[in-house]
């Protein structure tokens, strides 16, 4: 009998293309965009809006732009006005002609494109919008692709739109990974945009936890992903501040659980998922570790593998390290040296140490291995430790 487990409610809700109805920790930026566009949404005139959303990979630029686009259309209807949001990926549409052609397709406008100049196409689009009493918010995602190919494209879009009298029919929302994109523009265009930049910083680990918990509640059956697993995903993605990376880990980990006919995700699934997306195990790093650092790391992998735990405390690990030393016939080192070994393992990126304050019990250190499957580490360490010592 095949695998009958169904761990997803709706797997598509974890796809990169899906835009959730809520964007945790981007509410302030969403409200700022709505404030910028309040007059435009209400059907008024005003200045032509050009907004740049900037920030590194995985901070929600595209999701923010698309969610804002949906809200613009909904809010405009409540005012009795008509606003259309069209999202164009400039990595795919790298010329102004291609962007304008895409706009015409999305509007389903009976407008010719063959044989027309960019200027004629844009005038046709704006005339069509005016005839339908519709305004357009044009989302130019990864706008770098367009600007690198045609550095004057944004100036052209702005100038032609401003030349048309009456109600402003088009506004522009752009996304970019780096604010340095502005340096590719001529001074006139740069001055139009540089005061309207919304910068998204990397997510913190607690913020990633909220995002993963929310997305899991939408896409995955109850009980499949526990709180400890959500914490582990957030920690794994925390160094990068990348929500896209965290959600990819979540999806893959559930897939691993399904493949093994399990009804819940384990810490080892998270390690496998993380390593498969962003491989971090390097055999040369293990070969450079001291003998006792390898013994300590073997103790950690055993603790995490046998008990399917995400964390082991430093005191538990010290006890296990002494057991492993006895097994290999060597005397364990003192606690101060043990702690030095542990910190070095963190420095080289294999383990992480999380210190937690626990009231009257003081501070406790938790050790975890977020990015490398412990089964792989155990195999590599056994191979190294069983070789004759030089």
JOKA-V799556 format. One record per residue. N is the residue number from 1. RES is the residue in three letters. PHI is phi in radians with two decimals (* if undefined). D_LAST is the distance of its C-alpha to the last C-alpha in Angstrom with 2 decimals. Layout:
n	res	phi	d_last
N	RES	PHI	D_LAST
N	RES	PHI	D_LAST
This chain:
n	res	phi	d_last
1	UNK	*	52.14
2	UNK	-1.31	50.60
3	UNK	-1.23	49.13
4	UNK	-1.69	52.13
5	UNK	-1.20	50.49
6	UNK	-2.20	51.86
7	UNK	-1.55	49.83
8	UNK	-1.62	51.51
9	UNK	-1.33	55.03
10	UNK	-2.68	55.14
11	UNK	-1.08	52.03
12	UNK	-1.12	53.81
13	UNK	-1.28	53.93
14	UNK	-1.87	50.24
15	UNK	-1.33	50.79
16	UNK	-1.07	50.47
17	UNK	-1.41	54.18
18	UNK	-1.30	55.40
19	UNK	-1.98	56.91
20	UNK	-1.21	57.25
21	UNK	-1.27	60.45
22	UNK	-2.11	58.61
23	UNK	-2.09	56.09
24	UNK	-0.97	54.46
25	UNK	1.22	53.92
26	UNK	-2.22	55.94
27	UNK	-1.12	59.34
28	UNK	-1.11	60.07
29	UNK	-1.18	59.46
30	UNK	-1.12	61.56
31	UNK	-1.16	64.38
32	UNK	-1.11	64.17
33	UNK	-1.07	64.64
34	UNK	-1.09	67.59
35	UNK	-1.15	69.13
36	UNK	-0.98	68.81
37	UNK	-1.76	70.51
38	UNK	-0.98	73.10
39	UNK	-1.23	76.10
40	UNK	-1.12	74.85
41	UNK	-1.10	74.32
42	UNK	-1.35	77.82
43	UNK	1.57	79.30
44	UNK	-1.44	80.18
45	UNK	-1.50	79.90
46	UNK	1.60	77.95
47	UNK	-1.25	75.33
48	UNK	-1.22	73.14
49	UNK	-1.60	69.82
50	UNK	-2.33	66.53
51	UNK	-2.02	63.50
52	UNK	-1.98	59.87
53	UNK	-1.74	57.13
54	UNK	-2.13	53.82
55	UNK	2.81	50.27
56	UNK	-1.21	46.76
57	UNK	-1.08	45.78
58	UNK	1.43	46.33
59	UNK	-1.75	48.63
60	UNK	1.68	51.71
61	UNK	-1.08	53.70
62	UNK	-1.14	54.94
63	UNK	-1.07	55.55
64	UNK	-1.11	57.49
65	UNK	-1.07	59.62
66	UNK	-1.26	60.40
67	UNK	-1.14	61.10
68	UNK	-1.08	63.35
69	UNK	-1.03	65.09
70	UNK	-1.12	65.93
71	UNK	-1.16	67.23
72	UNK	-1.03	69.32
73	UNK	-1.12	71.10
74	UNK	-1.17	71.72
75	UNK	-1.15	72.94
76	UNK	-1.08	75.21
77	UNK	-1.08	76.95
78	UNK	-1.18	77.69
79	UNK	-1.60	79.51
80	UNK	1.38	81.40
81	UNK	-1.90	79.64
82	UNK	-2.19	77.52
83	UNK	-2.17	74.08
84	UNK	-1.98	71.70
85	UNK	-1.82	67.94
86	UNK	-2.19	66.29
87	UNK	-1.80	62.54
88	UNK	-2.17	61.33
89	UNK	-1.50	57.70
90	UNK	-1.38	57.70
91	UNK	-1.28	54.48
92	UNK	-1.60	56.61
93	UNK	-1.95	59.93
94	UNK	-1.69	59.14
95	UNK	-2.15	62.72
96	UNK	-1.11	65.74
97	UNK	-1.02	67.69
98	UNK	-1.13	65.10
99	UNK	-1.10	65.13
100	UNK	-1.15	68.93
101	UNK	-1.09	69.13
102	UNK	-1.13	66.81
103	UNK	-1.06	69.09
104	UNK	-1.07	72.14
105	UNK	-1.10	70.47
106	UNK	-1.20	69.50
107	UNK	-1.29	73.02
108	UNK	0.95	74.46
109	UNK	-1.54	76.94
110	UNK	-1.36	79.28
111	UNK	-2.00	78.40
112	UNK	-1.28	77.94
113	UNK	-2.15	74.78
114	UNK	-1.21	75.40
115	UNK	1.42	76.91
116	UNK	-1.69	76.72
117	UNK	-1.35	75.07
118	UNK	-1.02	72.66
119	UNK	-1.11	75.49
120	UNK	-1.15	77.90
121	UNK	-1.10	75.41
122	UNK	-1.19	74.74
123	UNK	-1.07	78.48
124	UNK	-1.13	79.05
125	UNK	-1.10	76.42
126	UNK	-1.18	77.90
127	UNK	-1.13	81.43
128	UNK	-1.12	80.36
129	UNK	-1.04	78.80
130	UNK	-1.11	82.03
131	UNK	-1.15	84.16
132	UNK	-1.69	82.17
133	UNK	0.87	82.13
134	UNK	-2.12	78.34
135	UNK	-1.96	75.69
136	UNK	-2.12	72.21
137	UNK	-1.83	68.86
138	UNK	-1.68	66.61
139	UNK	-1.62	62.90
140	UNK	-1.84	60.83
141	UNK	-1.39	57.24
142	UNK	0.92	54.49
143	UNK	-1.06	57.37
144	UNK	-0.92	55.01
145	UNK	-1.03	55.38
146	UNK	-1.27	59.14
147	UNK	-1.13	59.15
148	UNK	-1.18	56.78
149	UNK	-1.45	59.08
150	UNK	-2.41	62.37
151	UNK	-1.12	62.12
152	UNK	-1.69	65.81
153	UNK	-1.07	65.76
154	UNK	-1.22	65.75
155	UNK	-1.11	68.49
156	UNK	-1.09	70.52
157	UNK	-1.05	70.20
158	UNK	-1.22	71.26
159	UNK	-1.14	74.12
160	UNK	-1.09	75.77
161	UNK	-1.16	75.63
162	UNK	-1.25	77.18
163	UNK	-1.22	79.96
164	UNK	-1.41	81.25
165	UNK	-1.29	83.83
166	UNK	1.57	84.02
167	UNK	-1.13	81.35
168	UNK	-1.12	77.76
169	UNK	-1.76	76.66
170	UNK	-2.53	72.98
171	UNK	-2.20	70.06
172	UNK	-2.23	66.47
173	UNK	-2.08	63.22
174	UNK	-2.05	60.07
175	UNK	-2.17	56.36
176	UNK	-2.66	53.60
177	UNK	-1.35	49.93
178	UNK	-2.44	50.52
179	UNK	-1.11	53.51
180	UNK	-1.16	52.96
181	UNK	-0.97	54.88
182	UNK	-1.05	57.95
183	UNK	-1.17	57.10
184	UNK	-1.43	57.83
185	UNK	-1.62	61.39
186	UNK	-1.26	64.40
187	UNK	-1.03	65.63
188	UNK	-1.12	68.57
189	UNK	-1.22	66.49
190	UNK	-1.05	63.74
191	UNK	-1.17	66.38
192	UNK	-1.30	67.62
193	UNK	-1.87	64.25
194	UNK	-1.12	62.22
195	UNK	-1.57	64.20
196	UNK	-2.16	63.66
197	UNK	-1.87	59.88
198	UNK	-1.89	58.36
199	UNK	-1.72	54.66
200	UNK	-1.81	52.36
201	UNK	-1.47	49.24
202	UNK	-1.09	46.03
203	UNK	-1.23	46.27
204	UNK	-1.44	44.64
205	UNK	-1.06	42.57
206	UNK	-1.05	45.60
207	UNK	-1.15	47.82
208	UNK	-1.09	45.51
209	UNK	-1.05	45.62
210	UNK	-1.08	49.43
211	UNK	-1.14	49.41
212	UNK	-1.11	47.07
213	UNK	-1.07	49.09
214	UNK	-1.15	52.32
215	UNK	-1.16	51.22
216	UNK	-1.13	49.81
217	UNK	-1.13	53.14
218	UNK	-1.33	54.96
219	UNK	-1.83	52.89
220	UNK	-2.14	51.14
221	UNK	-1.07	52.57
222	UNK	-1.05	52.60
223	UNK	1.51	49.73
224	UNK	-1.36	47.26
225	UNK	-2.08	45.52
226	UNK	-1.44	45.11
227	UNK	-1.04	44.99
228	UNK	-1.10	41.25
229	UNK	-1.19	40.71
230	UNK	-1.08	43.02
231	UNK	-1.02	41.14
232	UNK	-1.15	37.85
233	UNK	-1.12	39.40
234	UNK	-1.09	40.88
235	UNK	-1.15	37.59
236	UNK	-1.10	35.84
237	UNK	-1.61	38.64
238	UNK	-1.10	39.22
239	UNK	-1.11	36.96
240	UNK	-1.76	39.07
241	UNK	1.10	42.41
242	UNK	-1.95	43.16
243	UNK	-1.22	45.50
244	UNK	-1.08	45.38
245	UNK	-1.10	41.62
246	UNK	-1.08	42.17
247	UNK	-1.23	44.93
248	UNK	-1.14	42.91
249	UNK	-1.04	40.14
250	UNK	-1.00	42.91
251	UNK	-1.06	44.45
252	UNK	-1.15	41.26
253	UNK	-1.10	40.15
254	UNK	-1.15	43.54
255	UNK	-1.09	43.26
256	UNK	-1.10	39.96
257	UNK	-1.11	41.71
258	UNK	-1.04	44.67
259	UNK	-1.08	42.52
260	UNK	-1.65	41.04
261	UNK	1.00	44.57
262	UNK	-1.73	43.76
263	UNK	-1.71	46.46
264	UNK	-2.68	44.35
265	UNK	-1.46	41.48
266	UNK	-1.88	38.19
267	UNK	-0.99	35.48
268	UNK	-1.16	33.25
269	UNK	-1.09	36.10
270	UNK	-1.15	36.05
271	UNK	-1.10	32.34
272	UNK	-1.11	32.85
273	UNK	-1.10	35.97
274	UNK	-1.10	34.43
275	UNK	-1.16	31.47
276	UNK	-1.27	33.94
277	UNK	-1.52	36.10
278	UNK	-2.41	33.61
279	UNK	-1.01	30.09
280	UNK	-2.16	27.61
281	UNK	-1.34	24.28
282	UNK	-2.19	21.89
283	UNK	-1.06	18.61
284	UNK	-1.16	17.26
285	UNK	-1.14	18.10
286	UNK	-1.10	16.05
287	UNK	-1.20	12.96
288	UNK	-1.51	13.57
289	UNK	-1.21	14.00
290	UNK	-1.25	12.06
291	UNK	-1.05	10.76
292	UNK	-1.27	14.18
293	UNK	-1.15	16.09
294	UNK	-1.17	15.02
295	UNK	-1.07	16.11
296	UNK	-1.10	19.27
297	UNK	-1.15	19.99
298	UNK	-1.08	19.67
299	UNK	-1.05	22.14
300	UNK	-1.13	24.44
301	UNK	-1.12	24.53
302	UNK	-1.12	25.36
303	UNK	-1.06	28.10
304	UNK	-1.32	29.64
305	UNK	-1.38	29.46
306	UNK	-1.17	30.75
307	UNK	-1.74	33.60
308	UNK	0.87	34.37
309	UNK	-1.71	34.42
310	UNK	-1.53	34.42
311	UNK	-2.34	33.20
312	UNK	-2.37	31.40
313	UNK	-1.31	32.21
314	UNK	-1.11	29.68
315	UNK	-1.18	30.67
316	UNK	-1.09	30.22
317	UNK	-1.16	26.83
318	UNK	-1.09	25.72
319	UNK	-1.11	26.88
320	UNK	-1.17	25.04
321	UNK	-1.04	21.78
322	UNK	-1.15	22.16
323	UNK	-1.13	22.85
324	UNK	-1.15	19.69
325	UNK	-1.03	17.64
326	UNK	-1.10	19.54
327	UNK	-1.06	18.90
328	UNK	-1.63	15.10
329	UNK	1.24	15.58
330	UNK	-2.19	14.71
331	UNK	-1.40	17.44
332	UNK	-1.18	18.97
333	UNK	-1.47	19.58
334	UNK	-1.11	23.17
335	UNK	-1.06	25.42
336	UNK	-1.09	25.50
337	UNK	-1.22	21.74
338	UNK	-0.93	22.12
339	UNK	-1.19	24.90
340	UNK	-1.08	23.00
341	UNK	-1.02	20.30
342	UNK	-1.10	23.27
343	UNK	-1.16	25.01
344	UNK	-1.16	22.10
345	UNK	-1.09	22.02
346	UNK	-1.26	25.72
347	UNK	-1.04	25.37
348	UNK	-1.52	23.32
349	UNK	1.57	25.96
350	UNK	-1.56	24.39
351	UNK	-2.00	26.30
352	UNK	-2.26	29.58
353	UNK	-2.03	30.97
354	UNK	-2.03	34.69
355	UNK	-1.71	36.40
356	UNK	-2.18	39.69
357	UNK	-1.51	42.44
358	UNK	-2.23	43.93
359	UNK	1.06	47.00
360	UNK	-1.19	47.09
361	UNK	-1.39	43.64
362	UNK	1.43	42.19
363	UNK	-1.73	39.41
364	UNK	-2.24	36.86
365	UNK	-1.77	33.76
366	UNK	-1.93	33.21
367	UNK	-1.95	29.98
368	UNK	-2.49	30.30
369	UNK	-2.13	28.62
370	UNK	-1.46	31.60
371	UNK	-2.03	30.47
372	UNK	-2.26	27.70
373	UNK	-1.00	28.37
374	UNK	-1.17	26.29
375	UNK	-1.11	26.18
376	UNK	-1.22	24.27
377	UNK	-1.05	21.87
378	UNK	-1.02	21.28
379	UNK	-1.10	20.54
380	UNK	-1.16	18.06
381	UNK	-1.19	16.26
382	UNK	-1.04	16.21
383	UNK	-1.08	14.71
384	UNK	-1.24	11.80
385	UNK	-1.26	11.37
386	UNK	-1.50	11.74
387	UNK	-1.27	8.88
388	UNK	-1.05	6.33
389	UNK	-1.27	3.77
390	UNK	-1.42	0.00
